[in-house]
Amino acid sequence: MFGYINVNSEQLSEENKKVYQSYYCGLCQRLLAHCGKKGQVLLNYDMTFLVVLLTGLYETKNQKKTFTCFMHPTKKQIALENEISDYCAAMNVLLAYHNLMDDWKDEKNRSKKMFADLLRKHYDTFAKQYPRQVKAIEHYMESLAKYEQTGETNIDLPAGLTGEMLGELFAWKEDEWYHELKTLGYYMGKFIYMMDAYEDVDKDAKKKSYNPLCVLKKENPKDFETLCRLMMTSMMAECAKSFERLPILLHADILRNILYSGVWSKYEYIQLKKKKRKKK
C-alpha cells in the first residue's frame, strides 16, 4: 500500500523541490541511524508526506546537515531532520514489518520473512515507544484478514479499516490537532486502499486474489471507471477539506501540490498504460 502519496514535480518550484528532497533525505538518514542500511530500503514518499505535514503544522525546528549518499556520491546532499523525522521513521518500520509478515503468510515468501526477522528488534523497540499506533496497526491487519477470508465485497469496509489505522499514525500526539489529523489520515487511508485496489483489479481477477473492486467491475463494467474515479475523488476532497482546516503555513505549497495533484500521479500512469494496451 506504499507509493501513492507523492509530489507532482512538474508543478513544484525548484526551491520547494529542494526542500521536499531534503525531508526525504532526512527520513532516509533517520532510518539509517535507527536500523542501519536495511532501514533505508524501507524509505517511501508516503512517510515523507507525513514528515512535511507534521513539520508544517507543529513548525518543529529542523537540523540541517550535509552528507554523502551512495546513490549520488559525487555531490553532497542536504538533509532536514527533526523529531518528526524520527517518529515517521518509526511508523515506516512498524508498517513495513507487518506488510512483510503479511506477504509471508499469504505467499510464503521466505525472503520477506527473513527481512521481517531482521527488523524484529527495531519493531519491538518502536512498539514500546508507540503502543497506540501499534495497537491500531495490529487491529487493522487482523480485521483486514477477516474481510479477506470472508470475501467482503463492500470496498468501503476494508478501505475504512485502512483509514482508521492511518488516522492513528497521522495523529502524532493526543493534543488539540489529534482529531483533525485523524480525519485527514482516515480519508487519505481510504484513498490509498482504493487506489491500490484499482491498480491491481485486473491482476487480482486473473489470480482470483481478494479485491472488492473485482465484484464492482463485474457487476458494473460500463460504469466501473467512473465509479472508481468518483470514489477516489470523494476521499481526496474530504482529505483536502481536513487539511485546509489546519493552520499550516510552513510548506503549505508542497502539501497542496501533493493533495491536489501528486496523489493522482499513479492514477494517470495507470490510464496511460490502459491507452497503450488498447492501441496494440
KOLBATI-747806 format. One record per residue: residue in one letter; residue number from 1; y, z, x of N, C-alpha, C in turn. Coordinates in steps of 0.1 Angstrom, whole numbers, plus 2048, in hexadecimal, padded with zeros to 3 digits. Atoms other than C-alpha are relative to their C-alpha. Layout:
PT  residu  num   nv   nw   nu  cav  caw  cau   cv   cw   cu
PT       a  NUM    Y    Z    X    Y    Z    X    Y    Z    X
...
This chain:
PT  residu  num   nv   nw   nu  cav  caw  cau   cv   cw   cu
PT       m    1  7F4  800  808  800  800  800  80D  800  809
PT       f    2  7F4  801  7F7  817  7FD  81E  805  7F2  801
PT       g    3  7FB  80D  7FD  82E  7E0  826  808  7F9  7F6
PT       y    4  7F8  806  80B  843  7DA  807  80E  804  800
PT       i    5  7F2  7FB  800  863  7ED  80E  807  7FC  80D
PT       n    6  7FA  806  7F4  876  7D8  827  80E  7FB  7FE
PT       v    7  7F3  805  801  898  7CB  82E  800  7F1  7FE
PT       n    8  7FE  80E  800  8A4  7A8  827  80A  7FD  80B
PT       s    9  7F8  801  7F4  8B0  7A1  84A  80B  7F5  7FF
PT       e   10  7F6  80B  801  8C2  780  840  80D  805  7F9
PT       q   11  7F4  7FB  807  8DA  794  82A  806  80D  806
PT       l   12  7FB  7F3  7FA  8E0  7B1  842  809  7FC  80C
PT       s   13  7F7  803  7F5  8FD  7B2  85B  7F9  803  80D
PT       e   14  806  7FE  7F3  8F5  7B2  880  800  80F  804
PT       e   15  7FE  7F1  7FD  902  7D6  883  7F5  808  7F8
PT       n   16  80A  7F9  808  8EB  7E2  867  7F2  7FD  804
PT       k   17  80D  803  7FB  8CE  7D0  875  7FC  809  80C
PT       k   18  802  7F7  7F5  8D2  7E4  895  7FE  80E  7FC
PT       v   19  801  7F3  805  8D6  804  882  7F2  802  7FA
PT       y   20  80D  7FF  807  8B7  7FE  86D  7F4  800  80B
PT       q   21  80A  801  7F5  8A3  7F4  88C  7FF  80D  808
PT       s   22  7FF  7F4  7F8  8AE  813  89E  7F9  80C  7F9
PT       y   23  808  7F6  807  8A0  829  882  7F1  7FD  800
PT       y   24  80E  804  7FF  880  815  883  7FA  804  80D
PT       c   25  805  7FC  7F3  87D  81B  8A8  800  80F  801
PT       g   26  800  7F2  800  886  83F  8A3  7F3  806  7F9
PT       l   27  80C  7FC  806  869  843  88B  7F4  7FE  809
PT       c   28  80B  803  7F6  852  832  8A4  7FF  80A  80B
PT       q   29  800  7F6  7F5  85D  84A  8BF  7FB  80D  7FC
PT       r   30  805  7F3  805  856  868  8A9  7F1  800  7FE
PT       l   31  80F  802  801  833  85B  8A1  7FA  801  80E
PT       l   32  805  7FF  7F3  82E  857  8C6  800  80E  805
PT       a   33  7FF  7F2  7FC  83A  87A  8CD  7F6  809  7FA
PT       h   34  809  7F7  808  824  88A  8B2  7F1  7FC  802
PT       c   35  80E  804  801  805  875  8B4  7FB  7F7  80C
PT       g   36  803  809  7F5  806  860  8D4  801  7F1  7FB
PT       k   37  7FF  80E  803  802  83A  8D4  7F9  7FC  7F3
PT       k   38  807  803  80D  7EA  83B  8B7  809  802  7F4
PT       g   39  7F7  7FE  80B  806  848  8A2  809  7F4  7FE
PT       q   40  7F8  80B  801  81B  82A  8A9  7FA  7F4  7F8
PT       v   41  807  80A  808  801  814  899  803  801  7F1
PT       l   42  7FE  7FD  80E  809  824  878  80E  7FC  7FB
PT       l   43  7F2  803  803  82E  81A  879  801  7F6  7F5
PT       n   44  7FE  80A  80A  83A  808  85A  80E  801  7FB
PT       y   45  7F2  801  805  85B  7FE  849  802  809  7F4
PT       d   46  7FF  7F8  80B  853  812  82A  806  80E  803
PT       m   47  7FB  7F3  7FC  858  833  83C  80E  7FF  807
PT       t   48  7F3  802  7FA  876  824  84F  80B  801  7F4
PT       f   49  7F7  7FF  80C  886  820  82C  803  80E  7FD
PT       l   50  7FF  7F1  804  880  845  825  809  807  80B
PT       v   51  7F7  7FA  7F5  890  84E  847  80F  7FD  7FD
PT       v   52  7F3  804  802  8AF  83A  83F  806  806  7F3
PT       l   53  7FC  7FA  80D  8B1  847  81B  803  80E  801
PT       l   54  7FE  7F1  7FF  8AE  86C  823  80B  803  80A
PT       t   55  7F5  7FF  7F7  8C5  868  841  80D  7FD  7FA
PT       g   56  7F4  804  807  8DF  857  82B  804  80B  7F6
PT       l   57  7FD  7F5  80A  8DC  873  811  805  80D  807
PT       y   58  7FD  7F3  7FA  8DC  891  828  809  7FF  80C
PT       e   59  7F7  803  7F5  8F1  881  843  7FC  809  80C
PT       t   60  805  7F8  7F5  8DB  892  85D  804  7FA  80E
PT       k   61  7FB  804  7F3  8E7  891  881  7F5  7F9  808
PT       n   62  809  808  7F8  8D6  876  896  800  804  80F
PT       q   63  800  801  7F1  8CB  877  8BA  7FD  7F2  804
PT       k   64  801  80D  7FB  8D0  856  8CB  7FA  7FF  80E
PT       k   65  806  800  7F2  8B9  84D  8E8  7FC  7F1  802
PT       t   66  805  80D  7FC  8B0  82E  8FB  7F2  801  807
PT       f   67  80E  7FF  7FB  88C  826  905  7FB  7F2  803
PT       t   68  806  80D  7FD  876  80A  912  7F4  7FF  7F7
PT       c   69  80B  802  80A  85F  7FC  8F7  7F6  7F6  807
PT       f   70  80A  809  7FA  83E  7EC  903  800  7F2  7F9
PT       m   71  7FF  80C  808  844  7D1  8E8  80C  7F7  805
PT       h   72  7F4  807  7FB  866  7C8  8F7  804  807  80E
PT       p   73  7FE  7F9  7F3  864  7D4  91C  80C  7FC  808
PT       t   74  7F5  805  7F8  881  7BF  929  80E  806  7FC
PT       k   75  7F4  7FB  805  89C  7D0  915  7FF  80E  7FA
PT       k   76  800  7F2  805  8A4  7F5  90E  803  7FF  7F1
PT       q   77  7FE  7FF  80E  8A1  7FE  8E9  807  80D  7FC
PT       i   78  7F9  7F5  804  8B5  816  8D5  7F8  806  7F4
PT       a   79  807  7F8  80B  8A5  831  8BE  809  80A  7FB
PT       l   80  7F9  7F5  806  8B6  847  8A5  7F6  809  7FA
PT       e   81  809  7F6  805  8A3  867  89E  807  80C  7FB
PT       n   82  7FB  7F3  806  8A8  886  889  7F4  807  7FA
PT       e   83  80B  7F8  805  894  8A0  877  7F9  7F8  7F4
PT       i   84  806  808  80A  88E  887  85B  7F6  7F6  806
PT       s   85  80A  808  7F9  87D  870  874  7F3  807  802
PT       d   86  80D  7F8  7FE  864  88C  87B  7F9  801  7F2
PT       y   87  806  7FF  80D  85F  891  856  7F9  7F3  7FB
PT       c   88  806  80D  804  858  86C  84F  7F5  7FC  809
PT       a   89  80C  802  7F8  841  86A  86D  7F4  808  7FB
PT       a   90  80B  7F8  806  82D  886  85E  7FB  7FA  7F3
PT       m   91  804  806  80C  82C  875  83C  7F8  7F3  803
PT       n   92  807  80C  7FB  821  855  84E  7F2  803  804
PT       v   93  80D  7FC  7FC  804  867  85D  7F7  804  7F5
PT       l   94  808  7FB  80C  7F9  878  83D  7FB  7F5  7F8
PT       l   95  804  80C  809  7F9  858  829  7F6  7F7  807
PT       a   96  809  809  7F8  7E8  844  845  7F2  806  800
PT       y   97  80D  7FA  800  7CC  85D  848  7F8  7FE  7F4
PT       h   98  807  802  80D  7C4  85C  823  7FC  7F2  7FE
PT       n   99  803  80E  801  7C6  836  823  7F4  7FC  808
PT       l  100  80B  803  7F7  7AE  834  840  7F3  806  7FA
PT       m  101  80B  7FA  806  796  84C  830  7FB  7F9  7F3
PT       d  102  803  808  80C  798  839  80F  7F9  7F3  804
PT       d  103  806  80C  7FB  78F  819  822  7F1  803  805
PT       w  104  80E  7FC  7FB  771  82B  832  7F7  802  7F4
PT       k  105  809  7FD  80C  764  837  810  7FD  7F3  7F8
PT       d  106  802  80C  808  769  815  7FF  7F8  7F5  808
PT       e  107  805  80C  7F9  75F  7FD  81B  7F6  804  80B
PT       k  108  808  7FB  7F5  74C  813  834  804  7FA  80D
PT       n  109  7FB  805  7F4  763  806  84E  801  80A  80B
PT       r  110  801  7F5  7F6  75A  81A  86D  80C  801  809
PT       s  111  7F4  800  7F8  779  810  881  80B  809  7F9
PT       k  112  7F7  7F8  807  78E  81F  865  7FD  80F  801
PT       k  113  805  7F2  800  779  83F  865  803  806  80E
PT       m  114  7FD  7FB  7F3  77D  842  88B  80F  802  802
PT       f  115  7F1  7FF  7FF  7A3  83D  889  804  80D  7F8
PT       a  116  7FC  7F4  808  7A5  858  86E  7FC  80C  807
PT       d  117  804  7F4  7F9  791  870  883  80A  803  80C
PT       l  118  7F6  7FE  7F5  7AA  86A  8A0  80D  807  7FA
PT       l  119  7F4  7FA  806  7C6  874  888  7FE  80D  7FA
PT       r  120  803  7F4  808  7B5  892  879  808  80C  804
PT       k  121  7FA  7F4  7FB  7C4  8AD  88F  80F  7FF  7FD
PT       h  122  7F2  802  803  7E7  89E  889  802  802  7F1
PT       y  123  800  7FF  80E  7E0  89C  864  800  80F  7FC
PT       d  124  801  7F2  803  7D6  8C1  863  80D  808  804
PT       t  125  7F3  7FA  7FC  7F6  8CB  876  80B  7FD  7F5
PT       f  126  7F6  804  80A  80C  8B8  85D  7FD  806  7F3
PT       a  127  804  7FB  80D  7F8  8C4  83F  805  80F  7FF
PT       k  128  7FB  7F2  801  801  8E8  848  80F  801  7FE
PT       q  129  7F1  800  801  826  8DF  84B  805  7FC  7F2
PT       y  130  7FB  806  80D  828  8CC  82A  7F5  801  7F6
PT       p  131  80B  7FF  80A  80F  8DA  811  803  7F9  7F3
PT       r  132  7FC  806  80C  822  8CD  7F3  7FD  7F1  800
PT       q  133  802  80F  7FF  821  8A9  7FF  7F1  7FD  801
PT       v  134  80F  802  7FE  7FC  8AC  80A  7F9  801  7F2
PT       k  135  806  7FE  80D  7F3  8B9  7E8  802  7F4  7F7
PT       a  136  7FD  80C  808  804  89B  7D7  7F8  7F4  805
PT       i  137  808  80B  7FB  7F2  882  7EE  7F1  802  7FC
PT       e  138  80E  7FE  803  7D0  892  7E9  7FD  7FE  7F1
PT       h  139  802  801  80E  7D5  894  7C3  800  7F1  7FC
PT       y  140  7FF  80E  802  7DF  86F  7C4  7F3  7F9  803
PT       m  141  80C  807  7FC  7C1  864  7D7  7F4  803  7F7
PT       e  142  80B  7FD  809  7A9  877  7C1  801  7FA  7F2
PT       s  143  7FD  805  80E  7B9  86C  7A0  7FE  7F0  800
PT       l  144  801  80F  800  7BB  847  7AB  7F1  7FC  801
PT       a  145  80F  803  7FF  796  848  7B5  7F9  801  7F2
PT       k  146  806  7FF  80E  78E  853  791  804  7F4  7F8
PT       y  147  7FC  80C  808  7A2  836  782  7F8  7F4  805
PT       e  148  808  80B  7FB  790  81E  799  7F1  801  7FC
PT       q  149  80E  7FF  805  76E  82C  78F  7FE  7FD  7F2
PT       t  150  800  803  80F  776  829  76A  805  7F3  7FD
PT       g  151  7FB  80E  802  786  807  76E  80C  800  7F7
PT       e  152  7F4  7FF  808  7A7  812  75E  808  7F3  801
PT       t  153  7F9  80D  801  7B9  7F2  752  80F  801  7FE
PT       n  154  7F2  7FE  802  7DB  801  74A  807  802  80E
PT       i  155  7FA  7FE  7F2  7EE  7FB  76B  80B  80B  801
PT       d  156  7F6  7F6  800  809  813  761  7FA  80E  804
PT       l  157  806  7F3  7FC  7F1  830  767  7FE  802  80F
PT       p  158  801  7FF  7F2  7E6  82A  78B  80E  7FE  807
PT       a  159  7F3  802  7FA  809  81D  793  808  80D  7FF
PT       g  160  7F9  7F3  801  817  83E  785  7FB  80B  809
PT       l  161  805  7F6  7F6  800  852  79B  806  7FD  80E
PT       t  162  7FA  804  7F4  80E  83F  7B9  80E  805  800
PT       g  163  7F2  7FB  801  831  847  7AD  802  80F  801
PT       e  164  800  7F1  800  82A  86C  7A8  7FE  805  80F
PT       m  165  803  7FC  7F2  81C  86E  7CB  80C  7FD  809
PT       l  166  7F5  804  7F7  838  85B  7DC  80D  808  7FD
PT       g  167  7F4  7F7  803  852  86F  7C9  800  80D  807
PT       e  168  801  7F3  7F8  846  88F  7D9  803  7FE  80F
PT       l  169  7FD  802  7F2  848  87F  7FB  80F  7FC  802
PT       f  170  7F2  803  7FF  86B  871  7F5  808  80D  7FF
PT       a  171  7F9  7F3  802  876  894  7EB  7FE  809  80C
PT       w  172  802  7F9  7F3  87A  8A2  80E  801  80F  7FE
PT       k  173  7FE  7F2  803  887  8C4  802  801  803  7F1
PT       e  174  7FE  7FC  80E  886  8D7  7E2  80E  806  7FE
PT       d  175  7F2  7FC  801  8AB  8D8  7DE  807  7F8  7F5
PT       e  176  7F9  807  80C  8C6  8C8  7C7  7FD  7F1  7FF
PT       w  177  803  80E  800  8BA  8A5  7D0  7F1  7FE  7FD
PT       y  178  80E  801  801  895  8AC  7CA  7FC  7F7  7F4
PT       h  179  804  807  80B  892  89E  7A7  804  7F1  800
PT       e  180  7FB  80E  800  8A7  87F  7AD  7F8  7F8  80B
PT       l  181  809  806  7F6  893  877  7CD  7F2  7FD  7FB
PT       k  182  80D  802  807  873  87C  7B9  800  7F4  7F7
PT       t  183  7FF  80B  809  87F  864  79F  801  7F2  807
PT       l  184  7FF  80D  7F8  889  849  7B9  7F2  7FD  806
PT       g  185  80E  803  7FA  867  84D  7CA  7F6  7FC  7F6
PT       y  186  809  803  80B  855  84C  7A9  800  7F1  7FD
PT       y  187  7FF  80E  803  862  82A  7A0  7FD  7F7  80C
PT       m  188  804  808  7F5  85F  81D  7C3  7F1  800  802
PT       g  189  80E  800  7FF  83B  828  7C4  7F9  7F7  7F5
PT       k  190  806  809  80A  833  816  7A3  802  7F2  804
PT       f  191  7FE  80E  7FB  843  7F7  7B1  7F7  7FC  80B
PT       i  192  809  803  7F4  82F  7F9  7D1  7F1  7FD  7FA
PT       y  193  80E  802  805  80E  7FD  7BD  7FF  7F2  7F9
PT       m  194  800  80C  808  817  7E0  7A6  800  7F4  809
PT       m  195  7FF  80B  7F6  821  7C9  7C3  7F3  7FE  808
PT       d  196  80D  800  7F9  801  7D2  7D6  7F5  7FA  7F7
PT       a  197  80A  806  809  7EC  7CA  7B7  803  7F2  7FE
PT       y  198  7FC  80E  802  7FF  7AA  7B1  7FC  7F7  80C
PT       e  199  803  808  7F4  7FA  79E  7D5  7F1  7FE  801
PT       d  200  80E  801  7FE  7D5  7A5  7D4  7F8  7FC  7F3
PT       v  201  807  802  80C  7CC  79B  7B0  7F6  7F5  801
PT       d  202  809  80B  7FF  7BB  77A  7B8  7F4  804  809
PT       k  203  80A  7FB  7F6  7A8  789  7D6  7F7  80A  7F9
PT       d  204  808  7F6  806  79D  7A7  7C2  7F8  7FB  7F4
PT       a  205  808  806  80A  792  791  7A5  7F3  7FA  805
PT       k  206  80B  806  7FA  77B  77E  7BC  7F6  80A  805
PT       k  207  809  7F6  7FB  76D  79D  7CC  7FB  80A  7F6
PT       k  208  803  7F7  80B  76B  7AF  7AB  804  80F  804
PT       s  209  7FA  7F3  7FC  780  7CB  7BA  809  805  7F5
PT       y  210  7F7  7FA  80A  794  7E3  7A5  80E  7FB  802
PT       n  211  7F2  804  801  7B6  7D5  79B  803  7FE  7F2
PT       p  212  7FD  801  80F  7C4  7DB  778  807  7F3  7FD
PT       l  213  7FA  80D  803  7D8  7BB  77B  7F6  7F5  7FE
PT       c  214  80A  80A  802  7B8  7A7  77B  7FE  7FE  7F1
PT       v  215  802  800  80F  7B4  7B0  756  80C  7FA  7F9
PT       l  216  7F4  806  806  7D8  7A8  74E  801  7F1  802
PT       k  217  800  80E  7FE  7D5  786  75E  7F6  7F8  7F8
PT       k  218  80A  807  808  7B5  77E  74C  804  7FF  7F1
PT       e  219  7FD  800  80E  7C3  788  72A  80D  7F9  7FD
PT       n  220  7F3  807  802  7E6  779  72F  803  7F6  80C
PT       p  221  7FF  809  7F5  7E2  75C  747  80E  7F9  801
PT       k  222  7F3  807  801  802  74A  73B  80C  809  803
PT       d  223  7F5  7F7  7FE  818  768  73C  7FF  80A  80B
PT       f  224  803  7F6  7F5  809  77A  75A  80B  801  80A
PT       e  225  7F5  7FF  7F6  824  771  773  80C  806  7FA
PT       t  226  7F4  7FB  806  840  779  75B  7FF  80F  7FE
PT       l  227  802  7F1  802  831  79B  752  800  808  80C
PT       c  228  800  7F9  7F3  82B  7A5  776  80E  801  805
PT       r  229  7F2  800  7FB  84F  79B  780  808  80A  7F7
PT       l  230  7F8  7F7  808  85D  7AF  762  7FC  80E  803
PT       m  231  804  7F2  7FD  849  7CE  76A  806  805  80D
PT       m  232  7FB  7FC  7F3  853  7CE  78F  80F  801  800
PT       t  233  7F2  800  801  877  7C6  786  805  80D  7FA
PT       s  234  7FD  7F4  807  878  7E3  76E  7FF  80C  809
PT       m  235  802  7F5  7F7  86A  7FB  788  80C  801  80B
PT       m  236  7F6  800  7F6  884  7F0  7A2  80E  803  7FA
PT       a  237  7F4  7FD  807  8A0  7F2  789  802  80F  7FE
PT       e  238  7FF  7F1  802  898  817  782  802  806  80E
PT       c  239  7FF  7FB  7F2  894  81D  7A8  80F  7FF  804
PT       a  240  7F2  802  7FC  8B7  80E  7AE  809  809  7F9
PT       k  241  7F8  7F7  808  8C6  822  792  800  80E  806
PT       s  242  801  7F3  7FA  8B9  842  7A2  807  801  80D
PT       f  243  7F9  800  7F3  8C6  838  7C4  80F  801  7FE
PT       e  244  7F2  800  802  8E9  831  7B6  805  80D  7FB
PT       r  245  7FB  7F3  805  8EA  854  7A7  801  80A  80C
PT       l  246  7FF  7F7  7F4  8E6  863  7CA  80D  7FD  808
PT       p  247  7F3  801  7F9  907  869  7DE  7FE  7FB  80E
PT       i  248  802  806  7F3  8FD  852  7FB  80A  7F6  804
PT       l  249  7F6  809  7FA  918  842  810  7FA  7FA  80D
PT       l  250  806  804  7F3  907  841  832  7F4  7F7  7FE
PT       h  251  80B  80A  800  8F1  822  836  7FE  7FB  7F2
PT       a  252  801  805  80E  8F7  819  811  7FD  7F1  800
PT       d  253  802  80F  800  8F9  7F4  81A  7F2  7FC  803
PT       i  254  80E  802  7FC  8D7  7F5  82B  7F7  803  7F4
PT       l  255  809  7FB  80B  8C7  808  80E  801  7F6  7F4
PT       r  256  7FF  80A  80B  8D5  7F0  7F4  7FA  7F3  803
PT       n  257  807  80C  7FC  8C9  7D3  808  7F1  800  7FD
PT       i  258  80E  7FE  802  8A6  7E1  806  7FC  800  7F2
PT       l  259  804  7FE  80E  8A6  7EB  7E2  803  7F4  7F7
PT       y  260  7FC  80C  808  8B7  7CC  7D4  7FA  7F3  805
PT       s  261  804  80D  7FB  8A9  7B2  7EA  7F3  801  809
PT       g  262  80B  7FF  7F7  891  7BD  806  7F2  802  7FA
PT       v  263  80D  7FD  806  876  7CA  7EF  7F9  7F4  7F9
PT       w  264  805  80D  806  872  7A7  7E0  7FB  7F6  80B
PT       s  265  804  80A  7F5  86A  797  802  7F1  7FC  7FF
PT       k  266  80F  803  801  844  79A  7FD  7FE  7F8  7F4
PT       y  267  801  808  80D  847  78D  7D9  803  7F1  803
PT       e  268  7FC  80D  7FD  85A  76F  7E5  7F6  7F8  809
PT       y  269  80A  806  7F7  840  769  801  7F4  7FC  7F8
PT       i  270  80C  803  809  824  76A  7E7  803  7F3  7F8
PT       q  271  7FD  80C  808  836  750  7D2  800  7F4  809
PT       l  272  800  80C  7F7  83A  739  7F0  7F1  7FC  803
PT       k  273  80E  803  7FE  815  73C  7F7  7F9  7F9  7F4
PT       k  274  805  806  80C  80D  733  7D3  804  7F2  7FF
PT       k  275  7FB  80E  801  823  714  7D4  7F9  7F7  80A
PT       k  276  807  808  7F6  812  708  7F4  7F2  7FD  7FB
PT       r  277  80E  803  805  7F0  70C  7E4  800  7F6  7F5
PT       k  278  7FF  80A  80B  7FB  6F8  7C6  802  7F2  805
PT       k  279  7FD  80D  7FA  807  6DC  7DC  7F4  7F9  806
PT       k  280  80C  805  7F9  7E6  6D9  7EE  7F6  7F9  7F6
